[in-house]
Amino acid sequence: MSFSAYILGVCQIGREKEVLEECLKVKDVAEGTVVFGEYDVIVKVVTDDVKELSRRVEEIRRIDGLLRTTTLISMQ
């Protein structure tokens, strides 16, 4: 079974690209982009282990400049 998490983040003003670059360095991050609207970045994490998925989400949530996140988890 594969697990994915879509992490929607709100960043400090002007730090969106910097936050995204740091997110993309995290293991198991498949893709990410800067977006406009309620959220500033969206990152997708994919792994086969739900505990590893949780660790990656926690690592991303600690990135400096990231103020708030919403995480959506899917199983395939």
HTML snippet that shows the backbone in 3Dmol.js (N, CA, C, O; Angstrom):
<script src="https://3Dmol.org/build/3Dmol-min.js"></script>
<div id="view" style="width:600px;height:400px;position:relative"></div>
<script>
const pdb = `
ATOM      1  N   MET A   1       0.851  -1.180   0.000  1.00  0.00           N
ATOM      2  CA  MET A   1       0.000   0.000   0.000  1.00  0.00           C
ATOM      3  C   MET A   1       0.892   1.237   0.000  1.00  0.00           C
ATOM      4  O   MET A   1       1.925   1.271   0.668  1.00  0.00           O
ATOM      5  N   SER A   2       0.492   2.223  -0.735  1.00  0.00           N
ATOM      6  CA  SER A   2       1.227   3.475  -0.843  1.00  0.00           C
ATOM      7  C   SER A   2       0.453   4.589  -0.130  1.00  0.00           C
ATOM      8  O   SER A   2      -0.773   4.654  -0.212  1.00  0.00           O
ATOM      9  N   PHE A   3       1.170   5.448   0.559  1.00  0.00           N
ATOM     10  CA  PHE A   3       0.560   6.575   1.263  1.00  0.00           C
ATOM     11  C   PHE A   3       1.082   7.874   0.668  1.00  0.00           C
ATOM     12  O   PHE A   3       2.269   8.004   0.372  1.00  0.00           O
ATOM     13  N   SER A   4       0.185   8.822   0.500  1.00  0.00           N
ATOM     14  CA  SER A   4       0.561  10.150   0.015  1.00  0.00           C
ATOM     15  C   SER A   4       0.016  11.193   0.968  1.00  0.00           C
ATOM     16  O   SER A   4      -1.051  11.022   1.559  1.00  0.00           O
ATOM     17  N   ALA A   5       0.756  12.265   1.109  1.00  0.00           N
ATOM     18  CA  ALA A   5       0.274  13.408   1.879  1.00  0.00           C
ATOM     19  C   ALA A   5       0.438  14.648   1.020  1.00  0.00           C
ATOM     20  O   ALA A   5       1.498  14.885   0.441  1.00  0.00           O
ATOM     21  N   TYR A   6      -0.608  15.423   0.947  1.00  0.00           N
ATOM     22  CA  TYR A   6      -0.560  16.715   0.301  1.00  0.00           C
ATOM     23  C   TYR A   6      -0.521  17.745   1.431  1.00  0.00           C
ATOM     24  O   TYR A   6      -1.458  17.854   2.221  1.00  0.00           O
ATOM     25  N   ILE A   7       0.571  18.491   1.493  1.00  0.00           N
ATOM     26  CA  ILE A   7       0.742  19.464   2.561  1.00  0.00           C
ATOM     27  C   ILE A   7       0.556  20.852   1.969  1.00  0.00           C
ATOM     28  O   ILE A   7       1.314  21.279   1.099  1.00  0.00           O
ATOM     29  N   LEU A   8      -0.460  21.544   2.452  1.00  0.00           N
ATOM     30  CA  LEU A   8      -0.762  22.899   2.005  1.00  0.00           C
ATOM     31  C   LEU A   8      -0.217  23.843   3.064  1.00  0.00           C
ATOM     32  O   LEU A   8      -0.557  23.716   4.241  1.00  0.00           O
ATOM     33  N   GLY A   9       0.626  24.790   2.662  1.00  0.00           N
ATOM     34  CA  GLY A   9       1.289  25.632   3.638  1.00  0.00           C
ATOM     35  C   GLY A   9       1.090  27.112   3.420  1.00  0.00           C
ATOM     36  O   GLY A   9       0.962  27.587   2.291  1.00  0.00           O
ATOM     37  N   VAL A  10       1.067  27.835   4.534  1.00  0.00           N
ATOM     38  CA  VAL A  10       1.037  29.293   4.533  1.00  0.00           C
ATOM     39  C   VAL A  10       2.415  29.749   5.011  1.00  0.00           C
ATOM     40  O   VAL A  10       2.897  29.306   6.053  1.00  0.00           O
ATOM     41  N   CYS A  11       3.039  30.631   4.246  1.00  0.00           N
ATOM     42  CA  CYS A  11       4.407  31.074   4.521  1.00  0.00           C
ATOM     43  C   CYS A  11       4.444  32.532   4.959  1.00  0.00           C
ATOM     44  O   CYS A  11       3.492  33.288   4.766  1.00  0.00           O
ATOM     45  N   GLN A  12       5.569  32.899   5.552  1.00  0.00           N
ATOM     46  CA  GLN A  12       5.811  34.309   5.806  1.00  0.00           C
ATOM     47  C   GLN A  12       5.889  35.013   4.450  1.00  0.00           C
ATOM     48  O   GLN A  12       6.387  34.455   3.472  1.00  0.00           O
ATOM     49  N   ILE A  13       5.397  36.223   4.413  1.00  0.00           N
ATOM     50  CA  ILE A  13       5.368  36.988   3.161  1.00  0.00           C
ATOM     51  C   ILE A  13       6.776  37.099   2.576  1.00  0.00           C
ATOM     52  O   ILE A  13       7.725  37.473   3.265  1.00  0.00           O
ATOM     53  N   GLY A  14       6.888  36.764   1.283  1.00  0.00           N
ATOM     54  CA  GLY A  14       8.150  36.861   0.565  1.00  0.00           C
ATOM     55  C   GLY A  14       9.066  35.665   0.704  1.00  0.00           C
ATOM     56  O   GLY A  14      10.139  35.639   0.101  1.00  0.00           O
ATOM     57  N   ARG A  15       8.668  34.667   1.490  1.00  0.00           N
ATOM     58  CA  ARG A  15       9.539  33.502   1.709  1.00  0.00           C
ATOM     59  C   ARG A  15       9.014  32.232   1.045  1.00  0.00           C
ATOM     60  O   ARG A  15       9.492  31.137   1.340  1.00  0.00           O
ATOM     61  N   GLU A  16       8.040  32.370   0.157  1.00  0.00           N
ATOM     62  CA  GLU A  16       7.397  31.207  -0.461  1.00  0.00           C
ATOM     63  C   GLU A  16       8.394  30.327  -1.213  1.00  0.00           C
ATOM     64  O   GLU A  16       8.406  29.110  -1.026  1.00  0.00           O
ATOM     65  N   LYS A  17       9.227  30.928  -2.061  1.00  0.00           N
ATOM     66  CA  LYS A  17      10.176  30.139  -2.856  1.00  0.00           C
ATOM     67  C   LYS A  17      11.218  29.474  -1.966  1.00  0.00           C
ATOM     68  O   LYS A  17      11.596  28.326  -2.197  1.00  0.00           O
ATOM     69  N   GLU A  18      11.681  30.192  -0.951  1.00  0.00           N
ATOM     70  CA  GLU A  18      12.659  29.646  -0.006  1.00  0.00           C
ATOM     71  C   GLU A  18      12.079  28.446   0.745  1.00  0.00           C
ATOM     72  O   GLU A  18      12.747  27.422   0.891  1.00  0.00           O
ATOM     73  N   VAL A  19      10.854  28.570   1.213  1.00  0.00           N
ATOM     74  CA  VAL A  19      10.190  27.468   1.921  1.00  0.00           C
ATOM     75  C   VAL A  19      10.024  26.272   0.985  1.00  0.00           C
ATOM     76  O   VAL A  19      10.292  25.135   1.375  1.00  0.00           O
ATOM     77  N   LEU A  20       9.586  26.522  -0.240  1.00  0.00           N
ATOM     78  CA  LEU A  20       9.419  25.435  -1.199  1.00  0.00           C
ATOM     79  C   LEU A  20      10.741  24.723  -1.459  1.00  0.00           C
ATOM     80  O   LEU A  20      10.780  23.494  -1.502  1.00  0.00           O
ATOM     81  N   GLU A  21      11.822  25.478  -1.634  1.00  0.00           N
ATOM     82  CA  GLU A  21      13.129  24.864  -1.861  1.00  0.00           C
ATOM     83  C   GLU A  21      13.518  23.940  -0.716  1.00  0.00           C
ATOM     84  O   GLU A  21      14.055  22.857  -0.951  1.00  0.00           O
ATOM     85  N   GLU A  22      13.255  24.351   0.517  1.00  0.00           N
ATOM     86  CA  GLU A  22      13.555  23.514   1.674  1.00  0.00           C
ATOM     87  C   GLU A  22      12.665  22.275   1.711  1.00  0.00           C
ATOM     88  O   GLU A  22      13.125  21.187   2.057  1.00  0.00           O
ATOM     89  N   CYS A  23      11.408  22.438   1.360  1.00  0.00           N
ATOM     90  CA  CYS A  23      10.491  21.291   1.306  1.00  0.00           C
ATOM     91  C   CYS A  23      10.968  20.258   0.299  1.00  0.00           C
ATOM     92  O   CYS A  23      10.909  19.056   0.562  1.00  0.00           O
ATOM     93  N   LEU A  24      11.436  20.716  -0.842  1.00  0.00           N
ATOM     94  CA  LEU A  24      11.859  19.799  -1.906  1.00  0.00           C
ATOM     95  C   LEU A  24      13.116  19.017  -1.537  1.00  0.00           C
ATOM     96  O   LEU A  24      13.426  18.019  -2.187  1.00  0.00           O
ATOM     97  N   LYS A  25      13.843  19.447  -0.512  1.00  0.00           N
ATOM     98  CA  LYS A  25      15.033  18.734  -0.040  1.00  0.00           C
ATOM     99  C   LYS A  25      14.682  17.562   0.883  1.00  0.00           C
ATOM    100  O   LYS A  25      15.522  16.698   1.138  1.00  0.00           O
ATOM    101  N   VAL A  26      13.455  17.535   1.376  1.00  0.00           N
ATOM    102  CA  VAL A  26      13.034  16.491   2.317  1.00  0.00           C
ATOM    103  C   VAL A  26      12.851  15.170   1.567  1.00  0.00           C
ATOM    104  O   VAL A  26      12.263  15.127   0.486  1.00  0.00           O
ATOM    105  N   LYS A  27      13.364  14.102   2.162  1.00  0.00           N
ATOM    106  CA  LYS A  27      13.236  12.759   1.573  1.00  0.00           C
ATOM    107  C   LYS A  27      11.764  12.427   1.330  1.00  0.00           C
ATOM    108  O   LYS A  27      10.903  12.789   2.132  1.00  0.00           O
ATOM    109  N   ASP A  28      11.482  11.750   0.240  1.00  0.00           N
ATOM    110  CA  ASP A  28      10.154  11.273  -0.156  1.00  0.00           C
ATOM    111  C   ASP A  28       9.227  12.372  -0.678  1.00  0.00           C
ATOM    112  O   ASP A  28       8.059  12.104  -0.962  1.00  0.00           O
ATOM    113  N   VAL A  29       9.725  13.599  -0.808  1.00  0.00           N
ATOM    114  CA  VAL A  29       8.902  14.651  -1.424  1.00  0.00           C
ATOM    115  C   VAL A  29       8.935  14.422  -2.933  1.00  0.00           C
ATOM    116  O   VAL A  29       9.997  14.466  -3.555  1.00  0.00           O
ATOM    117  N   ALA A  30       7.769  14.180  -3.507  1.00  0.00           N
ATOM    118  CA  ALA A  30       7.660  13.860  -4.927  1.00  0.00           C
ATOM    119  C   ALA A  30       7.573  15.113  -5.797  1.00  0.00           C
ATOM    120  O   ALA A  30       8.103  15.149  -6.908  1.00  0.00           O
ATOM    121  N   GLU A  31       6.899  16.136  -5.276  1.00  0.00           N
ATOM    122  CA  GLU A  31       6.745  17.370  -6.038  1.00  0.00           C
ATOM    123  C   GLU A  31       6.228  18.479  -5.138  1.00  0.00           C
ATOM    124  O   GLU A  31       5.755  18.236  -4.028  1.00  0.00           O
ATOM    125  N   GLY A  32       6.328  19.686  -5.637  1.00  0.00           N
ATOM    126  CA  GLY A  32       5.817  20.823  -4.892  1.00  0.00           C
ATOM    127  C   GLY A  32       5.768  22.042  -5.788  1.00  0.00           C
ATOM    128  O   GLY A  32       6.435  22.097  -6.821  1.00  0.00           O
ATOM    129  N   THR A  33       4.971  23.020  -5.383  1.00  0.00           N
ATOM    130  CA  THR A  33       4.849  24.238  -6.172  1.00  0.00           C
ATOM    131  C   THR A  33       4.368  25.385  -5.300  1.00  0.00           C
ATOM    132  O   THR A  33       3.739  25.177  -4.263  1.00  0.00           O
ATOM    133  N   VAL A  34       4.675  26.598  -5.737  1.00  0.00           N
ATOM    134  CA  VAL A  34       4.121  27.798  -5.125  1.00  0.00           C
ATOM    135  C   VAL A  34       2.771  28.047  -5.778  1.00  0.00           C
ATOM    136  O   VAL A  34       2.633  27.924  -6.995  1.00  0.00           O
ATOM    137  N   VAL A  35       1.780  28.396  -4.975  1.00  0.00           N
ATOM    138  CA  VAL A  35       0.429  28.645  -5.488  1.00  0.00           C
ATOM    139  C   VAL A  35      -0.084  29.981  -4.944  1.00  0.00           C
ATOM    140  O   VAL A  35       0.500  30.557  -4.026  1.00  0.00           O
ATOM    141  N   PHE A  36      -1.162  30.450  -5.513  1.00  0.00           N
ATOM    142  CA  PHE A  36      -1.802  31.684  -5.067  1.00  0.00           C
ATOM    143  C   PHE A  36      -3.154  31.341  -4.453  1.00  0.00           C
ATOM    144  O   PHE A  36      -3.815  30.390  -4.870  1.00  0.00           O
ATOM    145  N   GLY A  37      -3.551  32.116  -3.474  1.00  0.00           N
ATOM    146  CA  GLY A  37      -4.839  31.887  -2.821  1.00  0.00           C
ATOM    147  C   GLY A  37      -4.651  31.752  -1.329  1.00  0.00           C
ATOM    148  O   GLY A  37      -3.771  32.388  -0.750  1.00  0.00           O
ATOM    149  N   GLU A  38      -5.467  30.933  -0.706  1.00  0.00           N
ATOM    150  CA  GLU A  38      -5.420  30.750   0.740  1.00  0.00           C
ATOM    151  C   GLU A  38      -4.082  30.166   1.208  1.00  0.00           C
ATOM    152  O   GLU A  38      -3.620  30.469   2.308  1.00  0.00           O
ATOM    153  N   TYR A  39      -3.462  29.328   0.367  1.00  0.00           N
ATOM    154  CA  TYR A  39      -2.181  28.704   0.682  1.00  0.00           C
ATOM    155  C   TYR A  39      -1.108  29.244  -0.242  1.00  0.00           C
ATOM    156  O   TYR A  39      -1.402  29.768  -1.317  1.00  0.00           O
ATOM    157  N   ASP A  40       0.147  29.110   0.190  1.00  0.00           N
ATOM    158  CA  ASP A  40       1.277  29.613  -0.585  1.00  0.00           C
ATOM    159  C   ASP A  40       2.073  28.514  -1.271  1.00  0.00           C
ATOM    160  O   ASP A  40       2.628  28.733  -2.348  1.00  0.00           O
ATOM    161  N   VAL A  41       2.136  27.334  -0.661  1.00  0.00           N
ATOM    162  CA  VAL A  41       2.851  26.198  -1.244  1.00  0.00           C
ATOM    163  C   VAL A  41       2.024  24.927  -1.074  1.00  0.00           C
ATOM    164  O   VAL A  41       1.248  24.784  -0.130  1.00  0.00           O
ATOM    165  N   ILE A  42       2.215  24.017  -2.015  1.00  0.00           N
ATOM    166  CA  ILE A  42       1.641  22.675  -1.914  1.00  0.00           C
ATOM    167  C   ILE A  42       2.777  21.694  -2.198  1.00  0.00           C
ATOM    168  O   ILE A  42       3.515  21.840  -3.173  1.00  0.00           O
ATOM    169  N   VAL A  43       2.902  20.686  -1.321  1.00  0.00           N
ATOM    170  CA  VAL A  43       3.959  19.687  -1.444  1.00  0.00           C
ATOM    171  C   VAL A  43       3.326  18.308  -1.349  1.00  0.00           C
ATOM    172  O   VAL A  43       2.425  18.079  -0.542  1.00  0.00           O
ATOM    173  N   LYS A  44       3.809  17.390  -2.185  1.00  0.00           N
ATOM    174  CA  LYS A  44       3.315  16.011  -2.150  1.00  0.00           C
ATOM    175  C   LYS A  44       4.425  15.087  -1.657  1.00  0.00           C
ATOM    176  O   LYS A  44       5.533  15.088  -2.193  1.00  0.00           O
ATOM    177  N   VAL A  45       4.112  14.298  -0.632  1.00  0.00           N
ATOM    178  CA  VAL A  45       5.029  13.309  -0.069  1.00  0.00           C
ATOM    179  C   VAL A  45       4.445  11.932  -0.356  1.00  0.00           C
ATOM    180  O   VAL A  45       3.252  11.710  -0.148  1.00  0.00           O
ATOM    181  N   VAL A  46       5.279  11.002  -0.835  1.00  0.00           N
ATOM    182  CA  VAL A  46       4.819   9.646  -1.148  1.00  0.00           C
ATOM    183  C   VAL A  46       5.768   8.641  -0.502  1.00  0.00           C
ATOM    184  O   VAL A  46       6.986   8.744  -0.651  1.00  0.00           O
ATOM    185  N   THR A  47       5.201   7.663   0.220  1.00  0.00           N
ATOM    186  CA  THR A  47       6.000   6.608   0.843  1.00  0.00           C
ATOM    187  C   THR A  47       5.133   5.363   1.039  1.00  0.00           C
ATOM    188  O   THR A  47       3.906   5.422   0.954  1.00  0.00           O
ATOM    189  N   ASP A  48       5.796   4.241   1.303  1.00  0.00           N
ATOM    190  CA  ASP A  48       5.082   2.985   1.547  1.00  0.00           C
ATOM    191  C   ASP A  48       4.845   2.724   3.027  1.00  0.00           C
ATOM    192  O   ASP A  48       4.207   1.736   3.390  1.00  0.00           O
ATOM    193  N   ASP A  49       5.350   3.596   3.876  1.00  0.00           N
ATOM    194  CA  ASP A  49       5.276   3.394   5.326  1.00  0.00           C
ATOM    195  C   ASP A  49       4.610   4.608   5.971  1.00  0.00           C
ATOM    196  O   ASP A  49       5.105   5.728   5.840  1.00  0.00           O
ATOM    197  N   VAL A  50       3.500   4.396   6.661  1.00  0.00           N
ATOM    198  CA  VAL A  50       2.753   5.506   7.252  1.00  0.00           C
ATOM    199  C   VAL A  50       3.564   6.208   8.345  1.00  0.00           C
ATOM    200  O   VAL A  50       3.398   7.411   8.548  1.00  0.00           O
ATOM    201  N   LYS A  51       4.432   5.489   9.048  1.00  0.00           N
ATOM    202  CA  LYS A  51       5.282   6.128  10.058  1.00  0.00           C
ATOM    203  C   LYS A  51       6.295   7.061   9.407  1.00  0.00           C
ATOM    204  O   LYS A  51       6.559   8.151   9.913  1.00  0.00           O
ATOM    205  N   GLU A  52       6.859   6.629   8.288  1.00  0.00           N
ATOM    206  CA  GLU A  52       7.782   7.494   7.536  1.00  0.00           C
ATOM    207  C   GLU A  52       7.051   8.721   7.007  1.00  0.00           C
ATOM    208  O   GLU A  52       7.592   9.827   7.011  1.00  0.00           O
ATOM    209  N   LEU A  53       5.836   8.523   6.560  1.00  0.00           N
ATOM    210  CA  LEU A  53       5.023   9.651   6.083  1.00  0.00           C
ATOM    211  C   LEU A  53       4.842  10.672   7.195  1.00  0.00           C
ATOM    212  O   LEU A  53       4.972  11.874   6.966  1.00  0.00           O
ATOM    213  N   SER A  54       4.547  10.204   8.383  1.00  0.00           N
ATOM    214  CA  SER A  54       4.375  11.084   9.528  1.00  0.00           C
ATOM    215  C   SER A  54       5.666  11.848   9.833  1.00  0.00           C
ATOM    216  O   SER A  54       5.625  13.038  10.145  1.00  0.00           O
ATOM    217  N   ARG A  55       6.801  11.170   9.744  1.00  0.00           N
ATOM    218  CA  ARG A  55       8.095  11.827   9.994  1.00  0.00           C
ATOM    219  C   ARG A  55       8.360  12.929   8.964  1.00  0.00           C
ATOM    220  O   ARG A  55       8.850  14.004   9.309  1.00  0.00           O
ATOM    221  N   ARG A  56       8.036  12.656   7.718  1.00  0.00           N
ATOM    222  CA  ARG A  56       8.272  13.661   6.659  1.00  0.00           C
ATOM    223  C   ARG A  56       7.382  14.886   6.871  1.00  0.00           C
ATOM    224  O   ARG A  56       7.824  16.023   6.713  1.00  0.00           O
ATOM    225  N   VAL A  57       6.126  14.636   7.230  1.00  0.00           N
ATOM    226  CA  VAL A  57       5.201  15.751   7.481  1.00  0.00           C
ATOM    227  C   VAL A  57       5.723  16.593   8.637  1.00  0.00           C
ATOM    228  O   VAL A  57       5.713  17.822   8.561  1.00  0.00           O
ATOM    229  N   GLU A  58       6.177  15.950   9.697  1.00  0.00           N
ATOM    230  CA  GLU A  58       6.719  16.682  10.841  1.00  0.00           C
ATOM    231  C   GLU A  58       7.950  17.493  10.445  1.00  0.00           C
ATOM    232  O   GLU A  58       8.112  18.634  10.876  1.00  0.00           O
ATOM    233  N   GLU A  59       8.813  16.901   9.626  1.00  0.00           N
ATOM    234  CA  GLU A  59      10.019  17.600   9.170  1.00  0.00           C
ATOM    235  C   GLU A  59       9.651  18.850   8.368  1.00  0.00           C
ATOM    236  O   GLU A  59      10.245  19.912   8.554  1.00  0.00           O
ATOM    237  N   ILE A  60       8.688  18.716   7.495  1.00  0.00           N
ATOM    238  CA  ILE A  60       8.258  19.864   6.685  1.00  0.00           C
ATOM    239  C   ILE A  60       7.638  20.933   7.575  1.00  0.00           C
ATOM    240  O   ILE A  60       7.884  22.122   7.373  1.00  0.00           O
ATOM    241  N   ARG A  61       6.853  20.535   8.536  1.00  0.00           N
ATOM    242  CA  ARG A  61       6.181  21.506   9.408  1.00  0.00           C
ATOM    243  C   ARG A  61       7.175  22.345  10.213  1.00  0.00           C
ATOM    244  O   ARG A  61       6.832  23.438  10.665  1.00  0.00           O
ATOM    245  N   ARG A  62       8.403  21.848  10.398  1.00  0.00           N
ATOM    246  CA  ARG A  62       9.431  22.573  11.154  1.00  0.00           C
ATOM    247  C   ARG A  62      10.229  23.560  10.302  1.00  0.00           C
ATOM    248  O   ARG A  62      11.078  24.274  10.836  1.00  0.00           O
ATOM    249  N   ILE A  63       9.984  23.616   9.015  1.00  0.00           N
ATOM    250  CA  ILE A  63      10.763  24.495   8.136  1.00  0.00           C
ATOM    251  C   ILE A  63      10.530  25.948   8.516  1.00  0.00           C
ATOM    252  O   ILE A  63       9.393  26.397   8.659  1.00  0.00           O
ATOM    253  N   ASP A  64      11.637  26.677   8.678  1.00  0.00           N
ATOM    254  CA  ASP A  64      11.587  28.086   9.035  1.00  0.00           C
ATOM    255  C   ASP A  64      10.886  28.876   7.929  1.00  0.00           C
ATOM    256  O   ASP A  64      11.193  28.705   6.749  1.00  0.00           O
ATOM    257  N   GLY A  65       9.966  29.718   8.305  1.00  0.00           N
ATOM    258  CA  GLY A  65       9.216  30.516   7.343  1.00  0.00           C
ATOM    259  C   GLY A  65       7.853  29.939   7.011  1.00  0.00           C
ATOM    260  O   GLY A  65       7.026  30.608   6.391  1.00  0.00           O
ATOM    261  N   LEU A  66       7.615  28.708   7.419  1.00  0.00           N
ATOM    262  CA  LEU A  66       6.320  28.071   7.213  1.00  0.00           C
ATOM    263  C   LEU A  66       5.481  28.315   8.464  1.00  0.00           C
ATOM    264  O   LEU A  66       5.827  27.840   9.546  1.00  0.00           O
ATOM    265  N   LEU A  67       4.398  29.041   8.322  1.00  0.00           N
ATOM    266  CA  LEU A  67       3.610  29.468   9.470  1.00  0.00           C
ATOM    267  C   LEU A  67       2.529  28.479   9.886  1.00  0.00           C
ATOM    268  O   LEU A  67       2.268  28.290  11.074  1.00  0.00           O
ATOM    269  N   ARG A  68       1.902  27.851   8.890  1.00  0.00           N
ATOM    270  CA  ARG A  68       0.744  26.994   9.163  1.00  0.00           C
ATOM    271  C   ARG A  68       0.606  25.983   8.047  1.00  0.00           C
ATOM    272  O   ARG A  68       0.890  26.290   6.890  1.00  0.00           O
ATOM    273  N   THR A  69       0.166  24.762   8.389  1.00  0.00           N
ATOM    274  CA  THR A  69      -0.052  23.739   7.358  1.00  0.00           C
ATOM    275  C   THR A  69      -1.395  23.053   7.544  1.00  0.00           C
ATOM    276  O   THR A  69      -1.962  23.016   8.636  1.00  0.00           O
ATOM    277  N   THR A  70      -1.871  22.519   6.449  1.00  0.00           N
ATOM    278  CA  THR A  70      -3.014  21.606   6.433  1.00  0.00           C
ATOM    279  C   THR A  70      -2.532  20.369   5.670  1.00  0.00           C
ATOM    280  O   THR A  70      -1.984  20.488   4.573  1.00  0.00           O
ATOM    281  N   THR A  71      -2.734  19.196   6.246  1.00  0.00           N
ATOM    282  CA  THR A  71      -2.237  17.971   5.629  1.00  0.00           C
ATOM    283  C   THR A  71      -3.404  17.080   5.237  1.00  0.00           C
ATOM    284  O   THR A  71      -4.300  16.819   6.040  1.00  0.00           O
ATOM    285  N   LEU A  72      -3.383  16.618   3.990  1.00  0.00           N
ATOM    286  CA  LEU A  72      -4.396  15.708   3.460  1.00  0.00           C
ATOM    287  C   LEU A  72      -3.689  14.396   3.132  1.00  0.00           C
ATOM    288  O   LEU A  72      -2.745  14.385   2.341  1.00  0.00           O
ATOM    289  N   ILE A  73      -4.134  13.294   3.728  1.00  0.00           N
ATOM    290  CA  ILE A  73      -3.478  12.003   3.518  1.00  0.00           C
ATOM    291  C   ILE A  73      -4.378  11.097   2.689  1.00  0.00           C
ATOM    292  O   ILE A  73      -5.584  11.009   2.921  1.00  0.00           O
ATOM    293  N   SER A  74      -3.757  10.418   1.704  1.00  0.00           N
ATOM    294  CA  SER A  74      -4.522   9.453   0.905  1.00  0.00           C
ATOM    295  C   SER A  74      -3.785   8.124   0.905  1.00  0.00           C
ATOM    296  O   SER A  74      -2.562   8.079   1.041  1.00  0.00           O
ATOM    297  N   MET A  75      -4.541   7.042   0.750  1.00  0.00           N
ATOM    298  CA  MET A  75      -3.983   5.691   0.673  1.00  0.00           C
ATOM    299  C   MET A  75      -4.367   5.106  -0.673  1.00  0.00           C
ATOM    300  O   MET A  75      -5.490   5.280  -1.148  1.00  0.00           O
ATOM    301  N   GLN A  76      -3.420   4.414  -1.277  1.00  0.00           N
ATOM    302  CA  GLN A  76      -3.694   3.814  -2.589  1.00  0.00           C
ATOM    303  C   GLN A  76      -3.305   2.373  -2.576  1.00  0.00           C
ATOM    304  O   GLN A  76      -3.455   1.684  -3.585  1.00  0.00           O
TER     305      GLN A  76
END
`;
const viewer = $3Dmol.createViewer("view");
viewer.addModel(pdb, "pdb");
viewer.setStyle({}, {cartoon: {color: "spectrum"}});
viewer.zoomTo();
viewer.render();
</script>
